[in-house]
Amino acid sequence: MGHASTRAALIYQHATQDRDRAIAQAFGEAFKVALDGNKDEPSGTQRARKIY
């Protein structure tokens, strides 16, 4: 990894894993809010299937 020691590499990997987990959790929460949206309006699929 290019670190001065094995210990330094392990510290870096642990910090990276924690940050990756935090980013994934934030994305998950943002997607959930976006997907929940407004339940009163039909989805794009429901609008496309509507017979005119």
C-alpha positions in Angstrom: 0.0 0.0 0.0 3.0 2.3 0.2 2.7 2.9 4.0 5.7 3.1 6.3 4.5 0.2 8.4 2.0 -2.6 8.5 0.4 -0.7 11.5 0.0 2.4 9.4 -1.7 0.4 6.6 -4.1 -1.2 9.0 -5.1 2.2 10.5 -5.7 3.6 7.1 -7.8 0.6 6.0 -9.9 0.8 9.2 -10.5 4.5 8.7 -11.4 3.9 5.0 -13.9 1.2 5.9 -15.6 3.4 8.5 -15.9 6.2 6.0 -17.2 3.9 3.3 -19.8 2.6 5.7 -20.9 6.2 6.6 -21.1 7.2 2.9 -23.2 4.1 2.1 -25.5 4.8 5.0 -26.0 8.4 3.8 -26.8 7.2 0.3 -29.2 4.6 1.6 -31.1 7.2 3.6 -31.2 9.7 0.7 -32.5 6.9 -1.7 -35.2 5.9 0.8 -36.4 9.5 1.0 -36.4 9.8 -2.8 -38.2 6.5 -3.3 -40.8 7.1 -0.7 -41.7 10.4 -2.5 -45.3 11.4 -2.7 -47.5 8.4 -2.5 -50.6 10.4 -3.5 -49.4 10.7 -7.1 -49.2 7.7 -9.4 -45.7 6.4 -10.4 -44.4 6.8 -13.9 -45.4 3.2 -14.7 -48.9 3.8 -13.4 -49.2 7.0 -15.5 -48.0 5.2 -18.6 -50.5 2.4 -18.2 -53.4 4.8 -17.9 -55.9 4.4 -20.7 -56.9 7.7 -22.4 
